[in-house]
């Protein structure tokens, strides 16, 4: 069973999560896990250091492409061809390098807020222009606004930057929506770059459908950004994959300079390969621990902060909290930090639709999660808002 490290051990880490705030703050913001690395990954990294294996990564990928292909086949029934893959530093680089070749300066790229904040920056970094088509919220779930995407492409946007599973909602887009999206995009001669970094963290009862599998159209115009960095907590080691199924996007990958692959980290490649090959049992246990925390959060909020609501995600370790009923303004994470000493991610960073929301990291111990909710509840009580009961 996967268990988080104790706080005193976690505070010896030097990553962003554990150095951005003073020690009296519980950091539940950036997407880093509090769990120890999968033992096969730890062993592989120790072995690499012992042999001083810290040089440049081979452009061919040192087996990481084949490892991902095997994982995808066993997990999702998808067998991508390693010969149609490319190596890159991280998913953000996959997105930027792809968009640089798919849009001319100033051309529109659709994003679907509330969405991962760097999407607002990666599109202009690649020379494109952000076109927002917010998700549709029916009060129970969110869906892609297919009519809105159709209209945006008809108005000149060139393609879609898809977040799948969707950050911050933990939304796994249903297959039928992806099929419909592929038909809309194909009708306009567009493209889809699908960020699937959270896909290995799909919950046990769910079913993740890779975008490149949903239709012939998707295979022709789609490019997937894949990585083990979220699943195995490897963000600092730097390894991601560009994956294609059709000739159009395969040609794009092959057009990339060798330096795009060479800038990946060798330790990241080795760790990712080990994770996808030998870390699957650890991953199952870790997803189960995250799911238990997702259930625990629902219980804690119902008992101690019923005015705060969230919908249980279907993937990832991120919880999207609606704190608007607390009356703490558009960015309640500011009050949560100042009054409760809990660090969350600001909701408005995900787009205008994030006003009144904040994102919380579930990849922690149940004790830390409980303490975080208790701190927020005490802060609400101390503020005298009378809002604990909703």
N, C-alpha and C positions, 0 to 999 in steps of 0.2 A: 504494500500500500504506500502510495506517495504521500509524504508528509513534509511540510515546510520546515526549513531550518529555524532554530530559535532566534529571537530578535537580537540577542547579543552576538550571535554568529553573523546574522544578516548585516548588522551594522559595521562589520569589518570589510564588507564589500566596498569597492570603489567606483561602481557604476553610477549612472545618473540617479537611479532610484534612491540610492543610499547616501548620496552626497549633496543633493539639491536643497535639503532642508535640515534644520537642527534636529537633534536626537529626540526632542519632545514631540515631534510630528510623526504620525503614522503615515508612511508614504504609500498611497493606493492610487497612484496616478499613472505614470508611464508603464507601458506594456512590457514589464519584466516579471518573471516568476520568482517566487520565494522558495521554490523547491530546489533541492540538489540536482545536479546534472544526472542524466541517465548513466548508470555505471559503465556501459560499453563506450559511451562518449568520453567519460573521464579516463578510462583505460587507454583509449586511442590517443587522447591529447597527451597524457603522461608519456606514452611510448614515443610520440613524435618529439617531445622535448628531450627525452633521454637520448635520442639519436641525433639531436640538433637539427631536426627536419623542419626548418623554418624559412625555406627559400621561396622562390616564385612558384606559383601554381601552374601546372601544365595546362595549356589551352584546352586539351582534350577533356580535362576535368577529373582525372584520377579516379574514375569509377562512379562519381556522384550522379551523373546522368542516368546510368544504368540502375543505380540504387533507387532513384526517384521513380523510374519507369516500373520497377518491380513493386514498389510500395503502391503506386497508383493502380497497378493491375490487381493487386491483392485487396486493396481497400475500396476502390471505386469501380472496378471492372473496366478500367481504361488503360490501354497499353500504348502510351506515347513512344515514339521512335527516338532513341537517344541521338540519332543522326540529324534529327530536326530540332535539337536543343542547342542553346548557347549558355555560356556561363557569364555571370556578372557579380558585382560587389554586393548588391542588395536589391530588394524589390523596387525601391525608389529609382535606382539606376536603370533597372529594366524598363520602368515606365518612361523615364525621361529619354533614354536612348531610342526607345520605340517611337515615341511621339515625335521626336526630332525628324524621323524619317516618314512619318505618316501625315503630318500637317505642315503647311507653309506658314510663315510668320503671320500671326493675327487670325488664323483660322480657328474656328470654335471646336471645343471638345466638351461633350456633355459629362457632367458629374451629377450625383444624386444625393444631395444633402438631406438630413444631417449625415456627414461623411467624414472619414479620416482627414484631419486638418491639413496634412501636407498635400493632399490633392489640389487644394486651392493654390499651392505654390509650384507644384511639379509641372502643371500644364503651362504656365507662363515661362518657367525655366526652359521648357522645351520649345518655346516660341509661340505656343498656342494661346487661345483665349478661353477662359472658363465660361461655360454655358450651364447654368444651374437648372436642373429639372428635379425638383424635390420628390422624394418618395411620397406615395399616397398613404395616409394613415386613416384607417376606418374605425379607429378606437380599439381594435383588437390586435391588428397586425399591420405591418407596412408592406407595400408592394411597389414595384417599379411602375412609374407613370408612363405606360407605353405610348399613349396618345401624345403626351407631352414630349417624349423623346422623338416620336415621329415628326411632330411639328418643328422641333429644334433642328432636326436633320433636314427637313424640307426648307427651313429658313437659312441653311448654309453650314451648319455644324458638320464636321467631317466624320465624327465617330464618337464612341462612348468609352469612358474610363470607368469600368465596372468594379465595384467592391463586393467580393463574393467569396466567403461570407462577409456580410456587411458590418463594418466597424463604424459606429459604436453599438449597433443594435444586436449583434450576434445573430443577424437574420441570414438564413440560408435560402437563397432565392429558389423557389420551386421550379422544377424542370419545365413546366408548361409556360412559365413566364420567360424563361431563357429561350425556349423555342420561339415564342412570339417575338422576343427582342431580336433574335437572329434574322427573322423574316423582315422586321422593320428596317434593320440596319442594311440588309442585303438590297432591299428595295431602293435605298438611296445610295448604294455603292459605297457604304461606309466601312468602318472597322470597329472592333471591340478589343480593348486591352483589358484583360480580366485579372485583377489582383486577387489571388487565391491563397494568400499567405496564412490565413486562419483555417483553411480547409481541413488540415489534419486534426484540428481540435473540434470537429463536429461531434455533437453528443451522441450517446449510444442509440437513442431512439430515433435519431434523425438520419437523413440520407442526403449526402452532398453529391451534386451533379456537376462535374467539370464542364465549363462552358464549351470547350472544344469538342464535346461529345454529343451535343444536342441536335445538330443538323448538319447537312452538307454545307449550308451557308455559313454556319459558325466555323466549321473547319477551314473554309476558304478565307474568311475575313478576320478570324480571331487569333489573338496571341495571348498566352497565359504567362503570368508572373508567378513563379512557384519558389518556395523556400522552406527550409526546416527551422528558420530562426525563431518563429513564434512557438511552434510545436515543441521544440527542444531547448528553448531559451538560449539561442546562439547569436543574438543580434550583433554582439560586439566582435564576432569572428568573421563575418562578412562572406556570405555565399548565397547566391540566388540563381535561378534558372529562367531563361526565356524558353518557352515551349510552343511549338507550332505543330499543326497537323496538315495544313495545305501548302501548296507551292509558293503562294504569295508571301506568307509570313516566314516561311523557311528561307526564301530569298532575302528577306529583310535581316534575319538573324545572321545569315552568311555574309551580308554586306558590312557587318560591324567590324571595326578594327580589332585586331588581336588584343589590343590594350584593354578593351572592355572586359575580356575574360581575365587577362593578366592582373587586373586590379583586384580581383577577388582574393580572399585570404586563404593560404594553404591550410591553416588550421581549421578554418571554416569549412572548407571542402571536405577535409578528413572527418570532422565532427558531424557534418550533415550526412555524409555517406554512412557513417556508423549508426546515426539515429534512424535513418530510413531502413537500414538493413537489420540492425540488432537491437534497436531501441523501441520496438513496437509494443512490447509488453509494458515497458515503463510508460509509454504514451497512453496506453489504455488505462493504466492505473491513475495517471495524472488527470486525464479527462474525467474519470470517475470522482476524483477528489474535487475537481472544479465543479462538477454537477452537484456534489453534496453542498458545496458552499453556495451555489446558486439557490438551492432549496433553503439553506439556512438563512440567507439574506431575506428571502420572502417571509420567513417566519419572524425574523427579528424586526423587520419593518412593520409587519402587521401588529406585533406586540408593543413596539416602542416608538415607532414613527409612522402611524397609519396615514398621516397626511402625505407621506412620500410614497410614490408608486414606481414600480418597474415591471416590465414584462420579461419573464424568464427567457434568456437567450437560447438559441438552438446550437450555438457554436461559440467558441472563443472563451476567454476568461474575463470578459468586459461586461459590466452591468451599466445600463443607461437609466439613470435615476431622474424622475420628475420631481423636483423640489419646489415647484412654483407655488404650491399651496402654503409654503412656509413664509411667503412674503419677503424673501431675501433678494429680490431683484432678478435681473436678467442673468446674472452670473453668481449663483449662490455658492459656487465653489470658493469664492473669496471669503464669504462669511464662515463657511465650514473650516477653512484654514485658519482664519483669525480667531474664531470663537471656540472651535472644537479641536484644533490642532490635528486635523486630518487633511491630507493633500489629495484632492481629486483633480480631474481634468475639467477645465472650463467648458461648459456646454456650448456657449456661443462660438468657440473655436471650430465647431463642426458645421457652422452655418447659422443663418438666422433662425432656423428651426430648433436650434439648441438653446434658445433663451429659456431660462428657468430650469435647465437640466445640468447634470454633471455626470462624468463617467468614472466608475469605480472599478478597481482591479480586484478580481476574485481569486487570483492565484496566490493566496496567502493562507495562513493557518486559520482554522475556525476561531481560535482565541483572538487573533488580531482583527478579524472581521467583526466579531462580537464587540470588541472594545471600540472599534471605529463607530459602529452604530450607537453604542452607549454614549460615546463622546458627543455625537451629533445631537442625540436626544437630550442630553444634559444642557447643551448649548441652547437648544430651542426652549427648554424649560427656564433657563436662566434669563433668556431674553424676554420672558413674560409674554410671549406672543399668544399663548393660549391655543397653539395650533397642533399640539401633540395628538389630539384626538381627531384631527382632520376637520 
